[in-house]
Every structure is written in C-alpha cells, then in structure tokens.
Amino acid sequence: MASEKVKTVKIIKFHPDRCEGDRACERACSKVHFKVEDGGEKSAIRISKGKDGKFECTVCNHCGLCIDMCPVLALKRLANGVVTLNKGTCIGCQSCVAFCPRGVMRKAPSVIVPFKCISCGACVKACPKKALELIEVNIDDISEQVYSKHGRECK
C-alpha cells in the first residue's frame, strides 16, 4: 500500500496587533526544549521589531525545503506534517541553516546540531496576550507561497 501524502500541518500563527514584545514565547521554547532559562537564545521562535515599529514573529512554517538539503537525511516530514530533525543522525554541518529560505532553522553556540520549531505549542501557551495561535493549514498552501518565492516545491 502506497503511503498517502501528508495534507495538513499545525503552524504558529502570529497576531502582531496583540504582541507587546515581552518574549515570553522565546523563554518558554528554550525552557521546554533545552531545559534552560536563557532569555530565548535557544528558542525556535523569534520576536523582533520591524521597520514599521511593529513586532514580527519568525518561526518555521514546515515548508520542507530543508529536507533535501541535508546530506545525511536527518530531516523528514512526520505523519502530522511537522518537519523534524533527527539529532542522532545530524552531523552538524549547518547546510539546513544556510539554506532555510525563512531563516528559521536555528543554531546556538553551545549546541552542535541545529534546531527548529516542531509546533509543540509551548510558546502559544506562554503568551500572555494571546498573540500566538496554533492553527492547522494545508501544506499545499505553504508550498505555493514558498514555491512562488523560491522556485521549487515543498516536500
């Protein structure tokens, strides 16, 4: 029996009008995934001020473009649509970090392998202003956005 193509994935939706820039989401991500309270250095989600003075959120949308860039096949799309990195397989070459069209494959000086959002929702729960929301989207919609910008399909 052939495996069916994954059709949807949960991603983090950002509501900039609600964000006050307290970075509780970044701290929650670092704490949940690295068991540290580092101010967000090891966070897969980043909040920054845009040129217009409004807050912006940078987080993985699971487009899958990074999957083919890994020379040891450490990246894959799970059955739930999330793109994940196998830390045991990863050799730390940072190809995925260099390639990521959205700049959301993260690295930190004290971590050998890169890391990224896995849509766990810890950041969503931590945001006191409800500026983040975990929503389910069609992977083809993400693919179309990335394809039009970068000229290739998503996995």
C-alpha positions in Angstrom: 0.0 0.0 0.0 1.5 3.4 -1.0 1.8 6.0 1.7 -0.5 8.9 1.4 0.9 12.4 1.1 0.6 14.5 4.2 -2.0 17.2 3.6 -2.0 19.4 6.7 0.3 20.7 9.4 -0.1 22.7 12.5 1.8 26.0 12.4 2.1 29.0 14.7 0.0 32.0 13.6 1.1 35.4 14.8 -1.2 38.3 15.6 1.1 41.3 15.6 -1.7 43.6 16.9 -1.7 41.7 20.2 2.1 41.3 20.7 3.8 43.5 23.3 7.3 42.1 22.7 7.7 40.5 26.2 9.3 37.4 24.6 7.6 35.0 27.0 7.2 32.7 23.9 11.0 32.6 23.4 11.7 31.9 27.0 9.1 29.1 27.1 10.6 27.5 23.9 14.1 27.5 25.4 12.9 26.1 28.7 10.8 23.3 27.2 13.3 22.1 24.6 16.6 22.8 26.2 15.6 22.9 29.9 17.3 26.3 30.3 16.2 29.8 31.1 18.4 31.7 28.8 16.3 34.6 27.7 15.4 32.8 24.5 18.9 32.2 22.9 17.8 28.6 22.3 14.3 29.4 21.1 13.0 28.3 17.7 10.6 31.3 17.7 11.9 34.8 17.5 10.2 38.1 18.1 11.7 41.3 16.8 10.7 44.9 15.9 10.1 45.5 12.3 11.0 48.7 10.4 7.5 50.0 11.0 7.9 49.6 14.8 5.5 46.7 15.0 6.6 43.3 16.3 7.3 40.5 13.9 7.5 36.8 14.5 9.9 34.4 12.8 9.1 30.7 13.1 9.1 27.6 10.9 6.1 27.0 8.7 7.2 23.5 7.8 7.5 24.1 4.1 10.0 21.2 3.9 12.6 22.9 1.6 15.3 22.0 4.1 14.7 18.2 3.8 16.6 17.8 0.5 19.5 19.9 1.7 20.6 17.5 4.4 23.4 15.3 3.2 22.7 12.6 5.8 18.9 12.7 5.6 18.4 13.9 9.2 15.4 16.0 8.3 12.0 14.5 7.5 8.3 15.3 7.5 6.3 13.3 10.1 2.9 11.9 9.5 1.4 15.0 11.3 3.1 17.3 8.7 5.8 18.7 11.0 9.3 18.8 9.6 11.7 17.4 12.3 15.4 16.9 12.7 16.9 13.6 14.0 19.6 14.8 16.3 21.3 11.3 16.3 21.7 11.4 12.6 22.6 15.1 12.2 26.3 15.7 11.7 26.1 19.4 12.5 27.1 20.6 9.0 24.6 23.5 9.2 23.5 23.1 5.5 19.9 23.4 6.5 20.6 26.6 8.5 22.4 28.2 5.5 19.7 27.1 3.1 16.4 27.8 5.0 14.6 30.5 2.9 12.9 31.9 6.0 15.9 31.8 8.4 14.1 29.7 10.9 16.5 26.8 11.2 18.3 27.9 14.3 21.8 27.4 15.7 23.3 28.4 19.1 27.0 28.5 20.0 26.5 25.9 22.8 24.5 23.4 20.6 26.2 21.2 17.9 23.1 20.4 15.9 20.6 23.0 14.6 17.1 23.2 15.9 13.7 24.4 14.7 10.1 24.7 15.7 8.1 21.5 16.0 4.8 23.2 16.6 4.5 21.9 20.2 2.6 24.9 21.3 4.7 25.9 24.4 5.1 29.4 23.0 1.3 29.7 22.4 0.5 28.8 26.0 3.2 31.2 27.4 2.0 34.3 25.5 0.0 36.4 28.0 -1.6 38.5 25.2 -2.6 35.5 23.0 -0.5 36.9 20.1 0.3 33.3 19.0 -2.1 30.6 17.9 -1.6 27.0 16.8 -3.6 26.5 13.6 -3.9 23.7 11.0 -3.2 24.6 7.4 -3.0 22.9 4.1 0.6 22.0 3.2 -0.1 22.9 -0.4 -0.9 26.4 0.6 2.5 26.7 2.3 4.1 25.1 -0.8 2.5 27.6 -3.1 3.8 30.6 -1.1 7.4 29.2 -0.9 7.3 28.0 -4.5 6.4 31.4 -5.8 9.2 33.0 -3.7 11.9 30.4 -4.2 11.1 28.4 -7.3 10.6 24.9 -6.0 8.0 22.6 -4.5 7.9 21.7 -0.8 8.0 18.1 0.4 
